Amino acid sequence: MILNRKVLLAVASLPIMLVATACAPSSEPTGTGNGGGQNVSTTQRVAISGAGATFPAPIFQRWFDAYNRQVNPNVQVSYQSIGSGAGLEQYINGTVDFGASEAPITDSADRLKSFKGKYNYDPIQIPMTGGFLSFSYNLPGVKDQELRLSRKTYCGIVTGKINRWRDPAIAADNPGLNIPDLPITFAHRSDGSGTTFVFTNHIQTVCPDWTAGAGTSVNWPVGVGGQGNEGVAASIQQNPGAIGYLSYAYAALNKIDSALIQNKAGTFIAPSPEAAGRALLDQPVPDNFALLVPDPAGKDSYPIVGLAWVMIYRNYEDDAKWKAMRNVFEWSLGPEGKKLAEELLYVPIPEPLVERIKKEFDTVNAAAK
């Protein structure tokens, strides 16, 4: 895997496109077509809107821009990076063509009930990429991946029991490392977030003193909040002594240092797509694609990993829009999209799972307008 800095910086400079409104999908069955697939050529102009998780926003923007420039200039996908919680609400309300989240909608009984009550069918959630979260920090004099954090130590940080960098537990993890004597500022998300869902599922599993539970939003025992991965990244960068959880893609884009963390097997392991892939993609995936791996067991597996899903509807009123959207998603999951995902430090979806996803696309009903 090659970290292509030029590509990363190029993506960092791309705006995340905002959408005010979108064509709402029908809440009743509107047709029986399967939507086609990549063999359908879209010649009319089609505008597609999505909203949700900030974690996959860089790769979504890269995919959608590349598809428009290289494959079909008549298809424009705009993605609003507003957080998983807000994106799921827009998806449920029908104000976007697709939602995106790092937390499967099937994990939220309330959201699932709301969706089924409005549309009278189950949602479709499709994994588009895998990712992993880093403990990223701002410690003067401590370089990237010089800091090591055992499970006991990072549990102490997130619960507030360890609040200074010269704590003996941190020193024991890092013999010989000159760590500044600063207070610890823990940076976390303030919005409803799939990143928080992935992080707190891990923390709840490994930290015996954690009492805040797991979810897209929790009552944090300590720390300062930021909006989106962008807000947490800014909090870390602006405060010496800060540490927080980020999508590693955001940490790399913003050149924020990240720690080696201890996994279940006891290995101190660096964040990388390879280590995340070992943790995530060898696991059996359930029929509804809602794979969760809160604490992988492999000795070479990175411990904080998750999927990012897009949520689509079973019925679309606009046949051309659904066909175009399916083409975009299948291209993104294909060879060209996988290459971009690797360059941006995301984990591509493996081919056997892609074939399952294409069969799920076949269940979408679309009627020509």
N, C-alpha and C positions, 0 to 999 in steps of 0.2 A: 504494500500500500504506500503510495507516495503522497505526501502533503504538498500540494501544489499551491504555493503562496500567492502566485499571480492570480489563480482562479479564485482563491479565497478572498483576496482583496477586491477583485472585480465584483464578486457577489455582495460583499459588504457594502459596496457603493450603489447597488441597485435598490431603488425604492420598493417598499412593500406597498402594492397598489391597493387603494381603498375603494370600497364599493358602498354606495348609498342604498340602492335597492336592487332587487333581482326578480326575475319572473318566478313566481311561486309555483311549485309543483302541485298537481292535482291531488286531493285527498281521496278521490274515488278512482277505481280502475278506468283507464282511458284507452286501452288498446292491448294488443297481444303480440306486437313485434318484439324481437329480442334485442333490438338496438344495433345490430350489425357487428361492429368491431373495426379493426384497423384496415380492413379491406374496403371500407366505405370512404369515398373521397368527398370532403366537405368543400363545396364551391361557393356557397353563400356565406356572408359574414355572420359569425356566431359569437355572442358575448356570453361568457360563463362566469359565474361569481361563486366564490367560496369564502369561508371565514372560520377562524378557530385558532388552534395551537400556535404559539410562537416558536416552539422547538423545531418543527419542520419548515418554518417559513423560508429560510435560506435555500433549501433544496427545492421547495415548491416554486419559488420565484425563478430559480435557475431553470427548472424543468419547463415552466410555462413560457418563459421568455425564449428558451431555445426552440421549443416546439413552434412558436409563432414565427421565429426568424428562419428556421431551417426546414420545417416540415409543411406548415400551412399558415400563411399570413392572414387567412380569413378567420382564424380561430384566436380569440383573445380571452385568456383566463386571468381574472383579477382575484387576488387573494388578500383578505383583510386579516392581518395578524393581531388578534384581539384576545387571545387566550382560549383555552379549551372550553371553559364553562360558558363564556359568552358565545362561542361558536356553536356549541350544542344547542343553546337557546335559540339562535337564529335558524339553525337546522330544524328544530322542532316547530318554530313559528312559520317556516316555509318562506323566509325572506332571502334565502340563498339557494343556489343549485346544489351545493354540497357543504357539509361541515367537516371539521378536522379536529382530532383530539388525540392526546396520549392516554386518555382513559376511555375504555370502551363504554359506549352508552348502555350496554347491557349490565354494566356494573352498578348503575344508578337506578334503583327501583322507581324513584319518583320521575326521572326523565323518561325512562322506558314506558311508564304508565301514561305520561303526558303525550308521548309520541303515538302510542298505539290508540289512545283515546281520540286523537285528531285524525289519524290516517287509516285506522282499522287494519293495520298490518304491522309486521315486525320491521324495524329498520335494517338496512344493510350496512355493515361496517367492514371496510376493506383495508387491510394493512398495506401501507405504501412504502414504508421504510422502517428500519430499526435504528435506534439511537442509544446513547448512553450519557449519563450525567457525571460531571466531575465535581469534586470539592476544589474550588478555585479560590485563590487567595492573593492578597496584596501584602507581602512581607518584605520590607527593604532588606536587601542583602541575601535573600533566599531566592534562588533561581527556580525555573520551571522544573518540576518533578524532582526537586531536591527534598521536599518535605514528605515525610512518611506519616501516615495516620493509621493506627490500629483501630479495630472496631470499637474497643473500649474507649479509645480517645475521641473518635468522632461522635460516638454516642454522648460522651460527656460534653462536647461542644454544643451539640444541637439541643441538649436538655438544659444547658446553662450551668452545669456543675463544674465545667472547666471554662474559666473566663479570662485567663491570661496566657500569653504565649510561652512564658517561662514556667508553666505548670510542670511538675515532675513527670506526669504521664507523657507529655509531648516530648520532654527531654529524653525519656527512656526509649521512645520510638525513633529518636534522631540523635544518636550518640555522635558527638563531634561537630554537629551542625550549630552554627552561631545564629540563634533565633533572637530577634530583638524583644526586649521586655515591653510589650505593648498589650493593652487590653484587647480582647477578642470581640469583634463585632460580627455577629452572624447575620448574613444577608439572605432573605428568603422572599418568596413571592407574596404579594399583597392581593392579587387577583385570583379568581378561580382558575386553576391551572392543571393541565395534564402532567406537566413537569413535576409539580408538587405531588400529584397522584403517584407517579413512579417513585419519587424520592421517599415519600412517607410510607409507601408499601414496603420499601426496603428497611427504613428505619424502624417501623413497627415490628418487623420480623426479627431484627438483630439487636435492638436496644431494649433491655428488660425494664429500664426506668422510663421509657417513653409512654406517656399517657394521653397524648393528643389524638391518637388514632391515625387513620389513613384516609385520604380523600383528595379531591381537587382543591379543597380549602380546609385548613385546620386552625385551631387556636394555638399559635406558636407560644411556647413558654419563654422564649427569649429572642432578641434580634430586631432587625429593622426590615421593613417590607419595601419591595419595588415592583412596579408594573411590568410584567413580561420578563422574558430573559434579558431584554435590553435594560430594564430597570435594575435588575439584580446585578448585571454586569457593571452598570454605572456606579452602584453603591460600593461594589468591591474596588473599582478603580479609584474612586474618590476618597476612600478611607483606609489609610495605612493600618494594618492589623485586622482588616476585614477578611472574612471567608464566607463562602456561600455555595449553593448548588446551582449549576448551569448545565444546559445542554453543552456537551463538549465542543460541538461545532461553533457555538457562540463564544466559548472561551478561546478557541483557536483563532476565530475571526478577529477577536479583539485583543489577541496576544496577552491574555490573562493567564498567569501561572496556575498549574493544577498539580494536585498531590498524587502520590502513589497511595492507594488505600488497600487495606487488608481484606482478602476475600474469605469465604467460608472455610477453604482449605488451609488458610493461614498464610497465603502468598501475598506479598505486597506487590501490587500490579498497577501498571500505568494505564490510563485510558487510551484505548485504541480501537479501531473498527474490528481488527482481528480478534481481540480479546472479547469484545462485545458480541461478535458473531458466534464465538464458541459458547457464550452464555445463553444466547437468545435463540439461535436458529436451529439448534439440534433438538429442541424441545418439541414434543407433539403439539400440534395446533388444533384446538377444538373446532367443531363445525361452524361456530359463529365467529371464528377468528379471534376470540377474546383471550389471547395468550398473555399470561402474567408470569413473570419469573422474578419474585421478590428477593431471592437469595440463591443464585446458582451455585452448584456444588463443585464444579470442575476446578482443578488446581491452577489452570491457566485462564480461567474465566473472569472477566471483569464483573464486579458484583452489582452495579446499579444500571440496569438496562431496561428498555421497554420498546414497544412498537408505537408508531403513529398511524392512526387510522383516518381514512376519509369516510364520512357517512353520506350515503346516497339514498335516493328514494326508489321505491319499487315501481312507481308510476311517474312518468313525465308527460306533460301535455305536448311538448314540442319535440317531435321526433328528431329533427336536425340537431337540436341542442344535445340530446342524449347521445346520439351517434358521435358527435364531435367530442363530447366529454369522455366517452368510452375510449375513443382513439387517443386522446391525450393521456389518459391513465395507463393504457396498455403500452404506449410508447415510453412513458416514464418508467414502467416496470421492465422494459425490454433492454437490449444491450446498450443503446445510447444513454438511456436514463440511468442504468446501473453504473456506467462509467462516471457520469456526473456525480452520482451519490458517493462513490468511492473517493473522488477528488475532494468532496466537501466533508469527508469524515462521517458519512452516514453508512449504515449497514444495508446493502441491497437485499431485497426479498429473493429467496432462492427459487429456482425455476419450478420445482414441483408445486410450491405454494402459488406461484403465478398461474399455473394451469388451473388450480382450484379457483382462483379469483376470476379467471375468464369464464368459467362455468357459472359462477355466481352472477356475473354480468348478464349472462343469458337469461336470468330470471326477471330482469327488468322489463316492464311493459311500457311501450312508448307508442303514442299515436301521432300521426302527422297532423299539423295544424293547417 
